[in-house]
């Protein structure tokens, strides 16, 4: 699970500092891997290599919103539904994260690595998706 803290001014002009959480379960990672030809990792690599800015943006938006959730008070559940996603997508915190990930391949790669289960938590040896990182990765156009 990845926790990110955002500082921004809300739409009433009030400064805010908020923590937001992102996570994909092994089941969700497997579903994403099997939902595209060649797996999610191969699809992300194809999009980045083709330097298709629109697809990079769509892919990052999808990954952000699929991984976003709210922890239940007892910590047993990570609540992810359309209402929770829509509420987050309407905040300046989402805007900040989206812009960071859509324009910085290293940040996007780090984000994806932070939301997927750790290798030791994975029951199978399946590859987990990761974005190509580093300064030589193309930025969306």
C-alpha positions as CSV (number, residue, x, y, z in Angstrom):
1,X,0.0,0.0,0.0
2,X,1.2,3.4,-0.9
3,X,0.4,6.5,1.2
4,X,0.8,9.9,-0.4
5,X,0.4,13.2,1.4
6,X,-0.8,16.2,-0.6
7,X,-0.8,19.9,0.2
8,X,-3.1,22.1,-1.7
9,X,-5.6,24.9,-1.5
10,X,-9.2,23.6,-1.7
11,X,-12.0,25.3,-3.7
12,X,-13.0,27.4,-0.7
13,X,-9.5,28.9,-0.5
14,X,-8.5,26.8,2.5
15,X,-5.0,25.3,2.7
16,X,-5.2,21.5,3.2
17,X,-2.9,18.6,3.9
18,X,-4.4,15.2,3.2
19,X,-3.2,11.6,3.2
20,X,-4.5,9.4,0.4
21,X,-3.9,5.7,-0.1
22,X,-3.4,3.5,-3.2
23,X,-3.1,-0.2,-3.5
24,X,-3.7,-3.1,-5.9
25,X,-4.3,-6.6,-4.5
26,X,-2.7,-9.6,-6.2
27,X,-6.1,-10.5,-7.6
28,X,-6.4,-7.0,-9.2
29,X,-2.9,-7.1,-10.6
30,X,-3.6,-10.5,-12.1
31,X,-6.9,-9.2,-13.6
32,X,-5.1,-6.2,-15.1
33,X,-2.3,-8.5,-16.5
34,X,-4.9,-10.8,-18.1
35,X,-7.1,-8.0,-19.5
36,X,-4.7,-6.8,-22.2
37,X,-2.8,-8.7,-24.9
38,X,0.7,-9.6,-23.6
39,X,-0.1,-8.4,-20.1
40,X,-0.2,-4.9,-18.5
41,X,3.6,-4.6,-18.4
42,X,3.9,-5.3,-22.2
43,X,1.1,-2.9,-22.9
44,X,2.6,-0.1,-20.8
45,X,6.0,-0.7,-22.5
46,X,4.4,-0.5,-26.0
47,X,2.6,2.7,-25.1
48,X,5.7,4.4,-23.7
49,X,7.9,3.2,-26.6
50,X,5.4,4.5,-29.1
51,X,5.4,7.8,-27.2
52,X,1.6,7.9,-27.4
53,X,0.8,10.7,-25.0
54,X,-3.0,10.1,-25.1
55,X,-2.5,6.4,-24.2
56,X,0.0,7.2,-21.5
57,X,-2.5,9.6,-19.9
58,X,-5.4,7.2,-20.2
59,X,-3.3,4.4,-18.7
60,X,-2.1,6.5,-15.7
61,X,-5.6,7.7,-15.0
62,X,-6.9,4.2,-15.0
63,X,-4.1,2.9,-12.7
64,X,-4.5,5.8,-10.3
65,X,-8.3,5.4,-10.0
66,X,-8.2,1.6,-9.9
67,X,-5.7,1.7,-7.0
68,X,-7.3,4.5,-5.0
69,X,-9.3,3.6,-1.9
70,X,-10.2,4.5,1.7
71,X,-9.2,2.2,4.6
72,X,-12.0,1.1,6.8
73,X,-11.7,2.2,10.4
74,X,-10.8,-1.3,11.6
75,X,-8.2,-1.7,8.8
76,X,-9.8,-4.9,7.5
77,X,-11.0,-3.4,4.2
78,X,-9.7,-1.1,1.6
79,X,-12.9,0.4,0.1
80,X,-12.8,1.0,-3.6
81,X,-16.0,1.9,-5.4
82,X,-17.1,4.4,-8.0
83,X,-18.3,6.9,-5.3
84,X,-14.8,6.9,-3.6
85,X,-13.0,7.2,-7.0
86,X,-15.2,10.0,-8.2
87,X,-14.8,11.9,-4.9
88,X,-11.0,11.6,-5.2
89,X,-10.9,12.5,-8.9
90,X,-12.7,15.8,-8.1
91,X,-9.9,17.0,-5.7
92,X,-6.7,19.0,-6.3
93,X,-4.8,16.1,-4.8
94,X,-5.8,13.9,-7.7
95,X,-4.9,16.7,-10.1
96,X,-1.4,17.0,-8.5
97,X,-0.8,13.2,-8.7
98,X,-2.1,12.9,-12.2
99,X,0.1,15.7,-13.5
100,X,3.2,14.3,-11.7
101,X,2.7,10.8,-13.1
102,X,1.7,11.8,-16.6
103,X,4.8,14.0,-17.0
104,X,7.5,12.1,-15.1
105,X,8.2,8.5,-16.1
106,X,10.3,7.8,-13.0
107,X,7.5,9.0,-10.7
108,X,5.1,6.8,-12.6
109,X,7.3,3.8,-12.3
110,X,7.8,4.4,-8.6
111,X,4.0,4.8,-8.1
112,X,3.3,1.5,-9.8
113,X,6.0,-0.2,-7.8
114,X,4.4,1.2,-4.6
115,X,0.9,0.0,-5.3
116,X,1.5,-3.6,-6.2
117,X,2.0,-6.4,-3.7
118,X,5.6,-7.0,-2.7
119,X,7.2,-10.1,-4.3
120,X,7.3,-12.0,-1.0
121,X,3.5,-11.4,-0.6
122,X,2.8,-12.9,-4.0
123,X,1.8,-16.6,-4.1
124,X,3.0,-17.1,-7.7
125,X,6.1,-16.1,-9.6
126,X,4.1,-14.0,-12.0
127,X,5.7,-10.8,-13.2
128,X,4.2,-7.6,-11.7
129,X,3.6,-4.6,-13.9
130,X,6.0,-1.8,-13.8
131,X,6.5,1.3,-15.9
132,X,9.9,1.8,-17.5
133,X,11.6,4.5,-15.5
134,X,14.6,6.7,-15.7
135,X,15.5,10.0,-17.3
136,X,15.7,8.3,-20.8
137,X,12.0,7.3,-20.7
138,X,9.9,9.5,-23.0
139,X,7.5,12.0,-21.5
140,X,4.0,12.3,-22.9
141,X,3.6,14.8,-25.7
